[in-house]
Amino acid sequence: STVTVMHDMIKVDGLLSNGDVHKYVLQSDWKEDEDLAALVGCRFQDGSWGQTVVGEKLQTCFGKGFKRQLRFLDLTDARDFLDPAFCRKAKSAKTDHLQHCSANPVKV
């Protein structure tokens, strides 16, 4: 995978170990993020975290010890499955209900 850091964005793209292509861009202004990319790094109700974007799906990962569980969620399912203890509401250029996550829990 390649991570390119620029003044106003971070681009990530490459091949996963199973051969799937993954890519996303994180903008310095969250409102400019594409919807799935905005969920990378977010925590979900099962304790998994948004890891990358594969096609039109968000790949989430939950790990315990040496075992990892991957899940692929479309945008609607990913939004519905967000852990509210780790998210805060923010407006997006594309949607008013996109929830962005924070490393620190924010009460909603």
MMTF fields as JSON, N, C-alpha, C and O atoms, coordinates in Angstrom:
{
  "mmtfVersion": "1.0.0",
  "mmtfProducer": "UNKNOWN",
  "numBonds": 431,
  "numAtoms": 432,
  "numGroups": 108,
  "numChains": 1,
  "numModels": 1,
  "chainsPerModel": [1],
  "groupsPerChain": [108],
  "chainIdList": ["A"],
  "bondAtomList": [4, 2, 8, 6, 12, 10, 16, 14, 20, 18, 24, 22, 28, 26, 32, 30, 36, 34, 40, 38, 44, 42, 48, 46, 52, 50, 56, 54, 60, 58, 64, 62, 68, 66, 72, 70, 76, 74, 80, 78, 84, 82, 88, 86, 92, 90, 96, 94, 100, 98, 104, 102, 108, 106, 112, 110, 116, 114, 120, 118, 124, 122, 128, 126, 132, 130, 136, 134, 140, 138, 144, 142, 148, 146, 152, 150, 156, 154, 160, 158, 164, 162, 168, 166, 172, 170, 176, 174, 180, 178, 184, 182, 188, 186, 192, 190, 196, 194, 200, 198, 204, 202, 208, 206, 212, 210, 216, 214, 220, 218, 224, 222, 228, 226, 232, 230, 236, 234, 240, 238, 244, 242, 248, 246, 252, 250, 256, 254, 260, 258, 264, 262, 268, 266, 272, 270, 276, 274, 280, 278, 284, 282, 288, 286, 292, 290, 296, 294, 300, 298, 304, 302, 308, 306, 312, 310, 316, 314, 320, 318, 324, 322, 328, 326, 332, 330, 336, 334, 340, 338, 344, 342, 348, 346, 352, 350, 356, 354, 360, 358, 364, 362, 368, 366, 372, 370, 376, 374, 380, 378, 384, 382, 388, 386, 392, 390, 396, 394, 400, 398, 404, 402, 408, 406, 412, 410, 416, 414, 420, 418, 424, 422, 428, 426],
  "bondOrderList": [1, 1, 1, 1, 1, 1, 1, 1, 1, 1, 1, 1, 1, 1, 1, 1, 1, 1, 1, 1, 1, 1, 1, 1, 1, 1, 1, 1, 1, 1, 1, 1, 1, 1, 1, 1, 1, 1, 1, 1, 1, 1, 1, 1, 1, 1, 1, 1, 1, 1, 1, 1, 1, 1, 1, 1, 1, 1, 1, 1, 1, 1, 1, 1, 1, 1, 1, 1, 1, 1, 1, 1, 1, 1, 1, 1, 1, 1, 1, 1, 1, 1, 1, 1, 1, 1, 1, 1, 1, 1, 1, 1, 1, 1, 1, 1, 1, 1, 1, 1, 1, 1, 1, 1, 1, 1, 1],
  "groupList": [{"groupName": "SER", "atomNameList": ["N", "CA", "C", "O"], "elementList": ["N", "C", "C", "O"], "formalChargeList": [0, 0, 0, 0], "bondAtomList": [1, 0, 2, 1, 3, 2], "bondOrderList": [1, 1, 2], "singleLetterCode": "S", "chemCompType": "L-PEPTIDE LINKING"}, {"groupName": "THR", "atomNameList": ["N", "CA", "C", "O"], "elementList": ["N", "C", "C", "O"], "formalChargeList": [0, 0, 0, 0], "bondAtomList": [1, 0, 2, 1, 3, 2], "bondOrderList": [1, 1, 2], "singleLetterCode": "T", "chemCompType": "L-PEPTIDE LINKING"}, {"groupName": "VAL", "atomNameList": ["N", "CA", "C", "O"], "elementList": ["N", "C", "C", "O"], "formalChargeList": [0, 0, 0, 0], "bondAtomList": [1, 0, 2, 1, 3, 2], "bondOrderList": [1, 1, 2], "singleLetterCode": "V", "chemCompType": "L-PEPTIDE LINKING"}, {"groupName": "MET", "atomNameList": ["N", "CA", "C", "O"], "elementList": ["N", "C", "C", "O"], "formalChargeList": [0, 0, 0, 0], "bondAtomList": [1, 0, 2, 1, 3, 2], "bondOrderList": [1, 1, 2], "singleLetterCode": "M", "chemCompType": "L-PEPTIDE LINKING"}, {"groupName": "HIS", "atomNameList": ["N", "CA", "C", "O"], "elementList": ["N", "C", "C", "O"], "formalChargeList": [0, 0, 0, 0], "bondAtomList": [1, 0, 2, 1, 3, 2], "bondOrderList": [1, 1, 2], "singleLetterCode": "H", "chemCompType": "L-PEPTIDE LINKING"}, {"groupName": "ASP", "atomNameList": ["N", "CA", "C", "O"], "elementList": ["N", "C", "C", "O"], "formalChargeList": [0, 0, 0, 0], "bondAtomList": [1, 0, 2, 1, 3, 2], "bondOrderList": [1, 1, 2], "singleLetterCode": "D", "chemCompType": "L-PEPTIDE LINKING"}, {"groupName": "ILE", "atomNameList": ["N", "CA", "C", "O"], "elementList": ["N", "C", "C", "O"], "formalChargeList": [0, 0, 0, 0], "bondAtomList": [1, 0, 2, 1, 3, 2], "bondOrderList": [1, 1, 2], "singleLetterCode": "I", "chemCompType": "L-PEPTIDE LINKING"}, {"groupName": "LYS", "atomNameList": ["N", "CA", "C", "O"], "elementList": ["N", "C", "C", "O"], "formalChargeList": [0, 0, 0, 0], "bondAtomList": [1, 0, 2, 1, 3, 2], "bondOrderList": [1, 1, 2], "singleLetterCode": "K", "chemCompType": "L-PEPTIDE LINKING"}, {"groupName": "GLY", "atomNameList": ["N", "CA", "C", "O"], "elementList": ["N", "C", "C", "O"], "formalChargeList": [0, 0, 0, 0], "bondAtomList": [1, 0, 2, 1, 3, 2], "bondOrderList": [1, 1, 2], "singleLetterCode": "G", "chemCompType": "PEPTIDE LINKING"}, {"groupName": "LEU", "atomNameList": ["N", "CA", "C", "O"], "elementList": ["N", "C", "C", "O"], "formalChargeList": [0, 0, 0, 0], "bondAtomList": [1, 0, 2, 1, 3, 2], "bondOrderList": [1, 1, 2], "singleLetterCode": "L", "chemCompType": "L-PEPTIDE LINKING"}, {"groupName": "ASN", "atomNameList": ["N", "CA", "C", "O"], "elementList": ["N", "C", "C", "O"], "formalChargeList": [0, 0, 0, 0], "bondAtomList": [1, 0, 2, 1, 3, 2], "bondOrderList": [1, 1, 2], "singleLetterCode": "N", "chemCompType": "L-PEPTIDE LINKING"}, {"groupName": "TYR", "atomNameList": ["N", "CA", "C", "O"], "elementList": ["N", "C", "C", "O"], "formalChargeList": [0, 0, 0, 0], "bondAtomList": [1, 0, 2, 1, 3, 2], "bondOrderList": [1, 1, 2], "singleLetterCode": "Y", "chemCompType": "L-PEPTIDE LINKING"}, {"groupName": "GLN", "atomNameList": ["N", "CA", "C", "O"], "elementList": ["N", "C", "C", "O"], "formalChargeList": [0, 0, 0, 0], "bondAtomList": [1, 0, 2, 1, 3, 2], "bondOrderList": [1, 1, 2], "singleLetterCode": "Q", "chemCompType": "L-PEPTIDE LINKING"}, {"groupName": "TRP", "atomNameList": ["N", "CA", "C", "O"], "elementList": ["N", "C", "C", "O"], "formalChargeList": [0, 0, 0, 0], "bondAtomList": [1, 0, 2, 1, 3, 2], "bondOrderList": [1, 1, 2], "singleLetterCode": "W", "chemCompType": "L-PEPTIDE LINKING"}, {"groupName": "GLU", "atomNameList": ["N", "CA", "C", "O"], "elementList": ["N", "C", "C", "O"], "formalChargeList": [0, 0, 0, 0], "bondAtomList": [1, 0, 2, 1, 3, 2], "bondOrderList": [1, 1, 2], "singleLetterCode": "E", "chemCompType": "L-PEPTIDE LINKING"}, {"groupName": "ALA", "atomNameList": ["N", "CA", "C", "O"], "elementList": ["N", "C", "C", "O"], "formalChargeList": [0, 0, 0, 0], "bondAtomList": [1, 0, 2, 1, 3, 2], "bondOrderList": [1, 1, 2], "singleLetterCode": "A", "chemCompType": "L-PEPTIDE LINKING"}, {"groupName": "CYS", "atomNameList": ["N", "CA", "C", "O"], "elementList": ["N", "C", "C", "O"], "formalChargeList": [0, 0, 0, 0], "bondAtomList": [1, 0, 2, 1, 3, 2], "bondOrderList": [1, 1, 2], "singleLetterCode": "C", "chemCompType": "L-PEPTIDE LINKING"}, {"groupName": "ARG", "atomNameList": ["N", "CA", "C", "O"], "elementList": ["N", "C", "C", "O"], "formalChargeList": [0, 0, 0, 0], "bondAtomList": [1, 0, 2, 1, 3, 2], "bondOrderList": [1, 1, 2], "singleLetterCode": "R", "chemCompType": "L-PEPTIDE LINKING"}, {"groupName": "PHE", "atomNameList": ["N", "CA", "C", "O"], "elementList": ["N", "C", "C", "O"], "formalChargeList": [0, 0, 0, 0], "bondAtomList": [1, 0, 2, 1, 3, 2], "bondOrderList": [1, 1, 2], "singleLetterCode": "F", "chemCompType": "L-PEPTIDE LINKING"}, {"groupName": "PRO", "atomNameList": ["N", "CA", "C", "O"], "elementList": ["N", "C", "C", "O"], "formalChargeList": [0, 0, 0, 0], "bondAtomList": [1, 0, 2, 1, 3, 2], "bondOrderList": [1, 1, 2], "singleLetterCode": "P", "chemCompType": "L-PEPTIDE LINKING"}],
  "groupTypeList": [0, 1, 2, 1, 2, 3, 4, 5, 3, 6, 7, 2, 5, 8, 9, 9, 0, 10, 8, 5, 2, 4, 7, 11, 2, 9, 12, 0, 5, 13, 7, 14, 5, 14, 5, 9, 15, 15, 9, 2, 8, 16, 17, 18, 12, 5, 8, 0, 13, 8, 12, 1, 2, 2, 8, 14, 7, 9, 12, 1, 16, 18, 8, 7, 8, 18, 7, 17, 12, 9, 17, 18, 9, 5, 9, 1, 5, 15, 17, 5, 18, 9, 5, 19, 15, 18, 16, 17, 7, 15, 7, 0, 15, 7, 1, 5, 4, 9, 12, 4, 16, 0, 15, 10, 19, 2, 7, 2],
  "groupIdList": [1, 2, 3, 4, 5, 6, 7, 8, 9, 10, 11, 12, 13, 14, 15, 16, 17, 18, 19, 20, 21, 22, 23, 24, 25, 26, 27, 28, 29, 30, 31, 32, 33, 34, 35, 36, 37, 38, 39, 40, 41, 42, 43, 44, 45, 46, 47, 48, 49, 50, 51, 52, 53, 54, 55, 56, 57, 58, 59, 60, 61, 62, 63, 64, 65, 66, 67, 68, 69, 70, 71, 72, 73, 74, 75, 76, 77, 78, 79, 80, 81, 82, 83, 84, 85, 86, 87, 88, 89, 90, 91, 92, 93, 94, 95, 96, 97, 98, 99, 100, 101, 102, 103, 104, 105, 106, 107, 108],
  "secStructList": [7, 3, 3, 3, 3, 7, 1, 1, 3, 3, 3, 3, 3, 3, 3, 7, 6, 6, 1, 7, 3, 3, 3, 3, 3, 3, 3, 1, 1, 4, 4, 4, 1, 7, 6, 6, 4, 4, 4, 6, 6, 7, 5, 5, 6, 6, 1, 7, 3, 3, 3, 3, 3, 3, 6, 6, 3, 3, 3, 3, 3, 3, 3, 3, 6, 6, 3, 3, 3, 3, 3, 3, 3, 7, 2, 2, 2, 2, 2, 2, 6, 5, 7, 4, 4, 4, 3, 3, 3, 7, 7, 7, 1, 1, 7, 1, 1, 7, 3, 3, 3, 7, 1, 1, 7, 7, 7, 7],
  "xCoordList": [0.837, 0.0, 0.869, 1.998, 0.332, 1.023, 0.199, -1.011, 0.868, 0.237, 0.932, 2.145, 0.158, 0.698, 0.132, -1.081, 1.01, 0.594, 0.84, 1.964, -0.218, -0.127, -0.595, -1.024, -0.506, -0.906, -2.353, -2.65, -3.259, -4.687, -5.367, -6.583, -4.589, -5.204, -4.181, -2.974, -4.705, -3.907, -4.564, -5.757, -3.781, -4.288, -3.691, -2.489, -4.546, -4.111, -4.629, -5.813, -3.742, -4.184, -3.193, -2.024, -3.692, -2.825, -3.61, -4.815, -2.891, -3.473, -3.436, -2.424, -4.546, -4.583, -3.98, -3.762, -3.714, -3.064, -3.872, -3.308, -5.197, -6.037, -6.148, -6.849, -5.464, -5.479, -6.5, -6.503, -7.372, -8.359, -7.673, -6.723, -8.175, -7.694, -8.428, -9.645, -7.678, -8.314, -7.773, -6.621, -8.626, -8.176, -9.193, -10.396, -8.668, -9.512, -8.656, -7.427, -9.336, -8.685, -9.322, -10.547, -8.491, -8.97, -8.547, -7.359, -9.509, -9.259, -8.964, -9.412, -8.232, -8.0, -9.307, -9.476, -10.216, -11.553, -12.51, -12.839, -12.961, -13.819, -15.022, -15.477, -15.541, -16.732, -16.472, -17.414, -15.21, -14.852, -14.623, -14.481, -14.586, -14.363, -15.502, -16.659, -15.165, -16.218, -16.835, -16.175, -18.087, -18.837, -18.175, -18.043, -17.755, -17.125, -15.772, -15.44, -14.998, -13.687, -13.821, -12.962, -14.889, -15.098, -15.285, -15.15, -15.595, -15.823, -14.581, -14.612, -13.496, -12.236, -11.762, -11.684, -11.451, -11.013, -12.142, -11.889, -13.383, -14.526, -14.723, -14.381, -15.272, -15.564, -17.015, -17.899, -17.243, -18.572, -19.073, -18.306, -20.359, -21.018, -20.437, -20.556, -19.815, -19.221, -17.779, -17.103, -17.306, -15.943, -14.942, -13.755, -15.394, -14.493, -14.264, -14.97, -13.272, -12.918, -12.909, -12.527, -13.333, -13.259, -11.795, -11.006, -11.433, -10.034, -9.668, -8.659, -10.485, -10.181, -11.44, -12.471, -11.346, -12.456, -12.049, -11.016, -12.903, -12.685, -13.892, -14.994, -13.679, -14.804, -15.798, -15.45, -17.025, -18.096, -18.429, -19.539, -17.471, -17.704, -16.623, -15.477, -17.012, -16.069, -15.641, -16.482, -14.339, -13.841, -13.61, -12.891, -14.223, -13.992, -13.21, -13.23, -12.528, -11.722, -11.86, -11.8, -12.045, -12.043, -10.991, -10.997, -10.095, -9.048, -8.969, -9.152, -8.691, -8.463, -7.353, -7.503, -6.241, -5.092, -4.614, -4.365, -4.489, -4.032, -5.18, -4.948, -6.413, -7.573, -8.149, -8.34, -8.42, -9.038, -10.329, -10.412, -11.331, -12.602, -12.832, -12.914, -12.938, -13.193, -14.658, -15.283, -15.194, -16.576, -16.572, -15.794, -17.438, -17.571, -18.975, -19.959, -19.072, -20.364, -20.587, -19.669, -21.818, -22.136, -22.371, -22.412, -22.522, -22.609, -23.765, -23.584, -24.939, -26.103, -25.892, -26.14, -25.431, -25.189, -24.096, -24.201, -23.052, -21.952, -22.443, -22.103, -23.236, -23.773, -24.647, -24.562, -25.49, -26.399, -25.649, -26.153, -24.448, -23.689, -22.621, -21.892, -22.527, -21.551, -21.805, -22.951, -20.735, -20.836, -21.059, -20.145, -22.246, -22.539, -21.643, -21.509, -21.033, -20.157, -18.867, -18.175, -18.541, -17.297, -17.52, -16.585, -18.729, -19.017, -19.618, -20.168, -19.497, -20.149, -20.763, -20.25, -21.837, -22.504, -21.759, -21.275, -21.679, -21.033, -21.724, -22.216, -21.762, -22.372, -21.355, -20.169, -21.825, -21.001, -21.528, -22.688, -20.68, -21.119, -22.201, -23.029, -22.2, -23.131, -24.339, -25.398, -24.209, -25.309, -25.246, -24.161, -26.39, -26.426, -26.321, -26.105, -26.466, -26.484, -25.239, -25.216, -24.221, -22.987, -22.368, -22.244, -21.987, -21.374, -19.883, -19.466, -19.093, -17.647, -17.236, -17.876, -16.186, -15.75, -14.602, -13.913, -14.432, -13.405, -12.653, -13.242, -11.373, -10.597, -11.11, -10.969, -11.692, -12.265, -13.771, -14.35, -14.43, -15.888, -16.536, -16.105, -17.561, -18.305, -19.759, -20.302, -20.4, -21.815, -22.657, -22.428, -23.64, -24.546, -25.943, -26.859],
  "yCoordList": [-1.191, 0.0, 1.238, 1.224, 2.3, 3.581, 4.61, 4.721, 5.359, 6.462, 7.736, 7.882, 8.652, 9.916, 11.037, 11.246, 11.76, 12.866, 14.168, 14.459, 14.947, 16.246, 17.313, 17.009, 18.542, 19.655, 19.547, 19.788, 19.183, 19.204, 17.843, 17.763, 16.755, 15.431, 14.327, 14.531, 13.147, 11.93, 10.909, 10.631, 10.351, 9.332, 7.986, 7.87, 6.973, 5.61, 4.711, 4.749, 3.908, 2.94, 1.792, 1.926, 0.662, -0.496, -1.778, -1.776, -2.896, -4.229, -4.825, -4.741, -5.426, -6.142, -7.533, -7.952, -8.242, -9.553, -10.565, -11.513, -10.365, -11.274, -10.847, -11.492, -9.769, -9.295, -8.211, -7.657, -7.887, -6.824, -5.46, -5.191, -4.612, -3.237, -2.41, -2.518, -1.587, -0.681, 0.716, 0.895, 1.714, 3.103, 4.042, 3.784, 5.145, 6.222, 7.467, 7.404, 8.603, 9.894, 10.546, 10.618, 11.022, 11.791, 13.239, 13.533, 14.129, 15.548, 16.215, 15.734, 17.29, 18.024, 18.649, 18.847, 18.956, 19.438, 18.254, 17.807, 17.742, 16.558, 16.658, 15.646, 17.849, 18.015, 17.633, 17.41, 17.557, 17.223, 15.725, 15.278, 14.942, 13.501, 12.827, 13.232, 11.79, 10.948, 10.178, 9.939, 9.795, 9.228, 8.005, 7.958, 7.012, 5.828, 6.154, 5.636, 6.997, 7.362, 8.031, 7.864, 8.776, 9.465, 8.487, 8.871, 7.23, 6.231, 5.399, 4.578, 5.598, 4.938, 5.489, 6.703, 4.607, 5.016, 5.11, 5.333, 4.943, 4.989, 3.643, 2.599, 3.676, 2.453, 2.059, 2.908, 0.735, 0.206, -0.57, -0.884, -0.869, -1.44, -2.774, -3.122, -3.529, -4.815, -4.66, -5.654, -3.408, -3.152, -3.101, -2.873, -3.308, -3.23, -1.766, -0.87, -1.551, -0.209, -0.19, -1.174, 0.938, 1.105, 1.117, 1.912, 0.236, 0.052, 0.635, 1.329, 0.359, 0.843, 0.75, 0.247, 1.236, 1.169, 0.23, 0.409, -0.782, -1.764, -1.681, -2.086, -1.157, -0.959, 0.005, 1.137, -0.434, 0.387, -0.04, 0.197, -0.669, -1.17, -0.672, -0.452, -0.504, -0.193, -1.508, -2.298, -1.741, -2.93, -2.57, -1.62, -3.333, -3.138, -4.341, -5.419, -4.141, -5.208, -5.215, -4.175, -6.417, -6.629, -7.681, -8.754, -7.375, -8.336, -8.62, -7.738, -9.88, -10.287, -11.326, -12.387, -11.01, -11.901, -11.94, -10.901, -13.147, -13.289, -13.514, -13.76, -13.431, -13.649, -12.31, -11.403, -12.199, -10.992, -11.371, -12.388, -10.534, -10.728, -9.52, -8.394, -9.748, -8.676, -8.686, -9.742, -7.508, -7.352, -6.278, -5.327, -6.425, -5.437, -4.858, -5.591, -3.538, -2.869, -1.836, -1.106, -1.779, -0.675, 0.567, 0.479, 1.705, 2.973, 3.009, 3.436, 2.567, 2.61, 1.736, 2.168, 0.5, -0.399, 0.136, 0.033, 0.704, 1.245, 2.383, 2.44, 3.284, 4.4, 3.885, 4.373, 2.893, 2.347, 1.594, 1.459, 1.101, 0.247, 1.012, 0.409, 2.335, 3.136, 3.043, 2.965, 3.053, 3.069, 4.514, 5.327, 4.869, 6.269, 6.848, 8.069, 6.018, 6.525, 7.115, 7.86, 6.79, 7.257, 8.205, 8.481, 8.703, 9.535, 10.871, 11.03, 11.804, 13.096, 13.462, 13.083, 14.184, 14.567, 15.723, 16.631, 15.669, 16.729, 16.805, 15.798, 17.97, 18.135, 17.814, 18.112, 17.215, 16.879, 17.657, 18.069, 17.852, 18.527, 17.702, 18.256, 16.374, 15.502, 15.122, 14.823, 15.126, 14.676, 15.354, 15.645, 15.605, 16.268, 15.291, 15.724, 13.994, 13.066, 12.179, 11.224, 12.475, 11.707, 11.905, 13.037, 10.838, 10.93, 10.664, 9.656, 11.572, 11.406, 10.952, 11.289, 10.201, 9.651, 10.452, 11.195, 10.275, 10.98, 9.975, 9.005, 10.191, 9.299, 9.399, 8.456, 10.518, 10.71, 10.653, 11.335, 9.859, 9.781, 11.151, 11.968, 11.378, 12.634, 12.275, 11.457, 12.856, 12.565, 13.238, 14.394, 12.495, 13.037, 13.138, 13.573],
  "zCoordList": [0.0, 0.0, 0.0, 0.49, -0.552, -0.607, 0.144, -0.052, 1.005, 1.721, 1.254, 1.407, 0.687, 0.197, 1.046, 1.083, 1.729, 2.587, 1.844, 1.436, 1.672, 1.021, 2.001, 3.114, 1.579, 2.439, 2.902, 4.072, 1.988, 2.309, 2.306, 2.482, 2.107, 2.063, 2.277, 2.149, 2.609, 2.693, 1.774, 1.897, 0.85, -0.068, 0.316, 0.559, 0.368, 0.665, -0.459, -0.796, -1.032, -2.033, -2.104, -1.74, -2.582, -2.722, -2.826, -3.079, -2.622, -2.663, -1.264, -0.567, -0.863, 0.4, 0.199, -0.938, 1.274, 1.181, 0.368, -0.179, 0.287, -0.499, -1.965, -2.744, -2.345, -3.73, -4.016, -5.115, -3.06, -3.257, -3.315, -2.58, -4.202, -4.292, -3.237, -3.088, -2.51, -1.544, -1.771, -2.166, -1.514, -1.638, -1.027, -1.023, -0.509, 0.015, 0.165, 0.158, 0.3, 0.501, 1.715, 1.816, 2.639, 3.789, 3.593, 3.465, 3.572, 3.38, 4.727, 5.768, 4.711, 5.96, 6.461, 7.664, 5.561, 5.916, 5.821, 4.723, 6.975, 7.003, 6.086, 5.554, 5.891, 5.055, 3.602, 2.843, 3.212, 1.838, 1.632, 0.494, 2.716, 2.603, 1.848, 1.963, 1.071, 0.508, 1.667, 2.679, 1.524, 2.641, 3.274, 4.497, 2.484, 3.062, 3.683, 4.749, 3.033, 3.562, 4.932, 5.798, 5.117, 6.394, 7.555, 8.716, 7.248, 8.287, 8.605, 9.521, 7.868, 8.19, 9.535, 9.722, 10.45, 11.779, 12.791, 13.975, 12.348, 13.261, 13.936, 13.379, 15.13, 15.881, 15.656, 15.542, 15.594, 15.352, 16.57, 17.479, 16.571, 17.742, 18.189, 19.363, 17.293, 17.681, 18.166, 18.433, 18.279, 18.72, 17.588, 17.825, 16.359, 15.204, 14.827, 15.289, 13.985, 13.522, 12.005, 11.373, 11.407, 9.963, 9.547, 10.058, 8.618, 8.274, 6.914, 6.789, 5.891, 4.551, 3.692, 4.139, 2.464, 1.517, 0.384, -0.261, 0.164, -0.896, -1.823, -1.455, -3.022, -3.94, -3.339, -3.003, -3.202, -2.631, -1.202, -0.726, -0.517, 0.842, 1.796, 1.404, 3.043, 4.104, 4.742, 5.17, 4.806, 5.498, 6.955, 7.262, 7.85, 9.274, 9.796, 9.2, 10.906, 11.469, 12.987, 13.643, 13.523, 14.967, 15.247, 14.644, 16.154, 16.471, 17.949, 18.788, 18.25, 19.626, 19.583, 18.977, 20.231, 20.131, 18.69, 18.079, 18.154, 16.77, 15.794, 14.61, 16.278, 15.418, 14.975, 15.786, 13.683, 13.129, 12.433, 11.744, 12.628, 11.934, 11.048, 11.538, 9.746, 8.786, 8.402, 8.306, 8.186, 7.746, 6.67, 6.743, 5.672, 4.607, 4.67, 4.56, 4.848, 5.031, 3.935, 3.563, 3.418, 2.523, 3.382, 4.609, 2.744, 3.463, 4.465, 5.605, 4.048, 4.939, 6.163, 7.289, 5.947, 7.081, 7.993, 9.215, 7.412, 8.218, 9.107, 10.289, 8.549, 9.356, 10.492, 11.619, 10.19, 11.205, 12.293, 13.408, 11.987, 12.888, 13.688, 14.476, 13.489, 14.24, 15.734, 16.174, 16.507, 17.972, 18.39, 18.256, 18.893, 19.214, 20.304, 20.393, 21.127, 22.183, 21.623, 22.317, 20.38, 19.791, 18.619, 17.867, 18.453, 17.289, 17.693, 18.783, 16.8, 16.968, 15.627, 14.573, 15.672, 14.43, 13.783, 14.459, 12.488, 11.722, 10.371, 9.861, 9.806, 8.496, 7.419, 7.555, 6.373, 5.224, 4.031, 4.008, 3.054, 1.84, 1.141, 0.417, 1.353, 0.653, 1.491, 0.938, 2.803, 3.649, 5.006, 5.508, 5.593, 6.894, 8.058, 9.189, 7.824, 8.943, 9.025, 9.802, 8.246, 8.332, 9.704, 10.172, 10.341, 11.651, 11.523, 10.953, 12.056, 12.071, 13.451, 14.447, 13.503, 14.776, 15.343, 14.645, 16.606, 17.338, 18.189, 18.667, 18.381, 19.249, 20.685, 21.464, 21.027, 22.355, 22.254, 21.409, 23.093, 23.011, 23.171, 23.985, 22.392, 22.443, 22.657, 21.914, 23.638, 23.896, 22.826, 22.471, 22.314, 21.298, 21.859, 21.161]
}
